[in-house]
Amino acid sequence: MSVHSSADKRHVQSLVRRMRNRRVKSQVHTSGRKFLEAIKAKDQATAAECLKNLQAEIDAAKSKGVVKANAASRKKSRMYKLFNKTFTAKAE
């Protein structure tokens, strides 16, 4: 128990923000998992759709301040590299 009512309020606010941030992070992780499953299945159409959704969710998380800008860029870059490496035509 805190002495100041403002400390109680700040604690409640931090709990609310934590749950909101966890929800957003969970959505990003779920989209990433679906994308990786599509990559493993070698399903290009599904992977492209999942990549589009993943990019949108990462950008939304970045704009909400849940994920830092560099972390969001790094994650998107790695996913695009994986997509391109998996589905580029090997004309050799």
N, C-alpha and C positions, 0 to 999 in steps of 0.2 A: 504494500500500500504506500502510495506516495503522499507527501504532505500537501503538495500543490495540486489544485484541480486542473491547472493547465498541463501538468505532467500526465495526468490521467487521460486528458483529451489527446495529447500528442501520442500516447501509447495506442489508443484506439485508432487514431488516424494511421499510424504505422502498420497496425494489423490489417486494416482495410486495404492499404496500398500493397502490402505483401501478398494478400490473397489475389488482388487484381493482377499483380505482376506474375504470380505463379500461373494464373490462368493463361496469360499471354505466352509465357515461356513454354507451357505445356502444349499449346497449339502449334508453336514453332517446332518443337521436338516431334510431335505427331506427324506434321507435314514432312519433316525431314525423314522420318522413318518410312513413310509411305513412298517417298521419292526413292530411297535406297532399295526398298523392296521391288519397285518397278525396274530399277537398274539391274538388280540381280536376275529378274525374270527376263531381261533383254527386251522389254516392251517399250518401244520408243514413243509411241503415242501417249501411253499412260505416264511415262516418265516426263515427257514434255509438259503435260497438263499439271502434274505434281510439282514440277519445277516452277511453273508459272505461279501456282498457289503458294509455294514456299517463298518465292521472292516477295510476293505481296504481303505475306505474314511477317517476314523479316523486316520489311520496310515499315510496316505498321508498328511493330515492336520498337523499332528505332525511333520513330516519330513520337511514341509515347514515353520514351526515355527508359524503357525496360532493358534494352540492349544498346550498348555504346556503338557509335557510328563505325569505328574501325572493326569492331567484332562483327557487325552486320555485313560490312563489305567483304571481310575475310570469308565468312560463311557462304555468301553468295558466290564469291569467286571460286571457292573450292567445289561447290555444287555444279557450277557451269563447266569447270574443268573436267569433272568426273563425267558429266553428260557428254561433252564433246569427245572425250577420250573413248567412251564406250560406243558411241554411235557414229563416229566418223568413218567414211568409206575407206577401206584399206585396199587401194588400187595398186597392188604390187604383184 
